[in-house]
Structures are given as structure tokens and as C-alpha cells.
């Protein structure tokens, strides 16, 4: 089963709400509203379910309005054994900026897939990679719905693969293969 937990850390409520609408759309309009529309306007409206024919998982989203609150949510999620697979971080926030927040999150949960979402390019990609690691993504505001869905979906699958690989390495380590056998096995797995 995939971990589809997403955390959005942004000081702007409108950004958090936008990402929530993208990742966790309303599933179905109340049947009573559809019937009322028919009665009021004497015509039947077909209301399509959002996300009904998509290839992305059903996300569970949480949010924080600053870096410290985001870090506390990450700590709690890890302690509860339910870590976030994907974290969207605003780069420019009051208090801790996104880069500082990411560095602190990595100390608690190095597997979380982090994507910076920002309208400003205060920091170079080299600085971000040096401090946060090379496995972060970067997305400019304003963003497009498909970009958020694509990154969140990719993050969920990458988190899943990383978790499975770690589990596999634990099992292989317990088997007691010789170094040559272990190297051959790992080469075959990675290919």
C-alpha cells in the first residue's frame, strides 16, 4: 500500500488551499444539490466527479503555515509511524525559510520527497543542493495543476521505492550472502 501523505508548508493560505483543491478534490456533489438544480431550472445538469478517471493516488494532505510548525508535524508523523511521503515547501516564509526547514526536516525524516514551491529565486540551485541534498525538486509559482499532481504522484512512488529498497537491503543483510553474491544480487536488483 502506498503512503500518500502530503504536507504543504506555506505561509500563504491561498497557496495551501490551491494545492489542497488539486490534491484532494471534492469527490462528489451532494445529490440533493443536483436535484434542487433540476427543480429550480427545470433542466437536468450532469455534474462530473473531479478526478474520476485519473492515474494519481488519493492523497491525504496536511498543512502548516510556517517552517517550525511543519517540522513539528513531521516529527509527530514519524513518531506515530505515519511519515509524510511528499512535502511541498515555500522557499520564502517568515521565520524559517524553506531551505532551513528542509535541512531540519532531513534530520528527522531523510526519506520524505521534498519539493520547493516559490515565486522567488533568492538562492541558487547549487546552494539548495549543497544544503538540502540533490534529491529535492523545484517548482515556480504560479504553478499549474498538472505540475503539482505530477510531482506529488512521483514523490509518492519514489518514497515507496526507497522504502522497499531499504527493506530489501535489510532482508539481504540477514541472509548472509558473501560479498560477491551480494554484489551480483544488488546489480541485478538495481537493473
C-alpha positions as CSV (number, residue, x, y, z in Angstrom):
1,X,0.0,0.0,0.0
2,X,1.3,3.4,-0.9
3,X,2.0,6.2,1.6
4,X,0.1,9.1,0.1
5,X,0.6,11.6,2.9
6,X,1.5,15.1,1.7
7,X,2.5,18.1,3.8
8,X,2.2,21.6,2.4
9,X,4.3,24.2,4.3
10,X,3.5,27.7,3.1
11,X,2.7,31.0,4.9
12,X,0.0,31.9,2.3
13,X,-3.3,30.3,3.0
14,X,-4.4,30.7,-0.7
15,X,-1.4,28.6,-1.8
16,X,-2.2,25.8,0.7
17,X,-5.9,25.9,-0.3
18,X,-5.0,25.7,-4.0
19,X,-2.8,22.7,-3.5
20,X,-5.5,21.1,-1.4
21,X,-8.0,21.6,-4.2
22,X,-5.6,20.0,-6.6
23,X,-4.6,17.0,-4.5
24,X,-7.8,16.4,-2.6
25,X,-10.7,17.5,-4.8
26,X,-14.3,17.2,-3.8
27,X,-15.3,13.7,-4.6
28,X,-19.0,14.1,-5.4
29,X,-21.5,16.9,-5.3
30,X,-24.4,16.3,-3.0
31,X,-27.2,14.5,-4.8
32,X,-29.7,16.9,-3.2
33,X,-28.0,19.9,-4.9
34,X,-28.3,18.2,-8.2
35,X,-32.0,17.6,-7.6
36,X,-32.6,21.2,-6.4
37,X,-30.9,22.4,-9.6
38,X,-33.2,20.3,-11.7
39,X,-36.2,21.7,-9.8
40,X,-35.1,25.3,-9.9
41,X,-34.0,25.5,-13.5
42,X,-36.3,22.8,-15.0
43,X,-33.3,21.1,-16.6
44,X,-31.0,18.3,-15.6
45,X,-27.4,19.1,-15.1
46,X,-24.8,16.4,-15.2
47,X,-22.1,17.1,-12.7
48,X,-18.9,15.1,-13.4
49,X,-16.9,13.8,-10.5
50,X,-13.5,15.5,-10.4
51,X,-10.5,13.2,-10.7
52,X,-12.8,10.3,-11.6
53,X,-10.6,8.9,-14.4
54,X,-7.1,9.8,-13.2
55,X,-3.9,7.9,-12.6
56,X,-2.8,9.6,-9.4
57,X,-3.3,8.1,-5.9
58,X,-5.8,9.5,-3.4
59,X,-3.7,11.9,-1.4
60,X,-4.0,12.7,2.3
61,X,-3.0,16.3,2.9
62,X,-1.9,18.2,5.9
63,X,-0.6,21.7,6.1
64,X,1.5,24.2,8.2
65,X,1.8,27.9,7.9
66,X,5.5,28.1,8.8
67,X,8.6,26.0,8.9
68,X,8.7,25.3,12.7
69,X,5.1,24.1,12.7
70,X,5.9,22.0,9.6
71,X,8.8,20.4,11.4
72,X,6.7,19.6,14.4
73,X,4.1,17.9,12.1
74,X,6.9,15.8,10.5
75,X,8.3,14.8,14.0
76,X,4.8,13.7,15.1
77,X,4.1,11.8,11.9
78,X,7.5,9.9,12.2
79,X,6.9,9.2,15.9
80,X,3.4,7.8,15.0
81,X,4.9,5.6,12.3
82,X,3.0,7.5,9.6
83,X,5.5,9.8,7.9
84,X,4.8,12.1,5.0
85,X,5.9,10.8,1.6
86,X,5.8,14.2,0.0
87,X,6.5,17.7,1.4
88,X,5.8,20.9,-0.6
89,X,7.8,23.8,0.9
90,X,7.6,27.5,0.2
91,X,11.1,29.0,0.0
92,X,10.3,32.4,1.4
93,X,8.4,32.4,4.7
94,X,8.6,34.4,7.9
95,X,10.8,32.8,10.5
96,X,12.5,29.7,9.0
97,X,12.7,29.9,5.2
98,X,12.1,26.8,3.1
99,X,15.7,25.8,2.9
100,X,16.2,25.9,6.7
101,X,13.0,24.0,7.2
102,X,14.1,21.3,4.7
103,X,17.5,20.9,6.4
104,X,15.7,20.4,9.8
105,X,13.2,18.0,8.3
106,X,16.0,15.9,6.7
107,X,17.4,15.4,10.3
108,X,14.1,13.8,11.3
109,X,13.0,12.2,8.0
110,X,15.5,11.8,5.2
111,X,13.2,9.8,3.0
112,X,10.5,12.5,2.6
113,X,10.4,13.7,-1.0
114,X,10.7,17.5,-0.8
115,X,9.6,20.0,-3.5
116,X,10.3,23.7,-3.1
117,X,7.5,25.9,-4.5
118,X,8.4,29.6,-4.7
119,X,7.9,32.7,-6.7
120,X,11.4,34.0,-5.8
121,X,14.8,32.7,-6.7
122,X,16.8,34.1,-3.8
123,X,19.1,31.1,-3.7
124,X,21.0,29.3,-6.4
125,X,20.3,25.7,-7.2
126,X,23.8,24.9,-6.1
127,X,23.2,26.3,-2.7
128,X,20.0,24.4,-2.3
129,X,21.6,21.1,-3.4
130,X,24.6,21.7,-1.1
131,X,22.4,22.3,2.0
132,X,19.2,20.2,1.3
133,X,20.6,17.5,-0.9
134,X,20.4,16.7,-4.6
135,X,17.1,14.8,-4.3
136,X,14.8,17.9,-4.0
137,X,12.6,19.3,-6.6
138,X,11.9,22.9,-7.5
139,X,8.7,24.4,-8.8
140,X,8.0,28.1,-9.6
141,X,4.8,30.0,-8.6
142,X,2.4,30.3,-10.2
143,X,2.2,26.6,-10.7
144,X,-0.1,24.6,-13.0
145,X,-2.4,21.9,-11.5
146,X,-0.8,19.1,-13.5
147,X,2.6,20.0,-12.2
148,X,1.5,19.6,-8.6
149,X,-0.3,16.3,-9.3
150,X,2.7,15.0,-11.2
151,X,5.2,15.9,-8.5
152,X,3.1,14.6,-5.7
153,X,2.5,11.3,-7.6
154,X,6.2,11.0,-8.5
155,X,7.1,11.7,-4.8
156,X,4.7,9.0,-3.5
157,X,6.2,6.4,-5.9
158,X,9.8,7.4,-5.2
159,X,9.1,7.2,-1.4
160,X,7.6,3.8,-1.9
161,X,10.6,2.5,-4.0
162,X,13.1,3.9,-1.5
163,X,11.2,2.3,1.4
164,X,11.1,-1.1,-0.4
165,X,14.7,-0.9,-1.3
166,X,15.7,-0.3,2.3
167,X,13.5,-3.2,3.4
168,X,15.1,-5.5,0.8
169,X,18.6,-4.5,1.9
170,X,17.7,-5.4,5.5
171,X,16.5,-8.8,4.3
172,X,19.5,-9.4,2.1
173,X,21.8,-8.4,5.0
174,X,20.1,-11.0,7.2
175,X,20.6,-13.8,4.7
176,X,24.4,-13.7,5.0
177,X,25.5,-13.7,1.4
178,X,29.2,-13.5,0.6
179,X,30.3,-10.1,-0.9
180,X,30.4,-11.4,-4.5
181,X,26.9,-12.9,-4.2
182,X,25.6,-9.8,-2.6
183,X,27.1,-7.5,-5.3
184,X,25.7,-9.7,-8.0
185,X,22.3,-9.6,-6.4
186,X,22.3,-5.9,-5.9
187,X,23.4,-5.2,-9.5
188,X,20.5,-7.4,-10.7
189,X,18.0,-5.6,-8.4
190,X,19.1,-2.2,-9.5
191,X,19.0,-3.0,-13.2
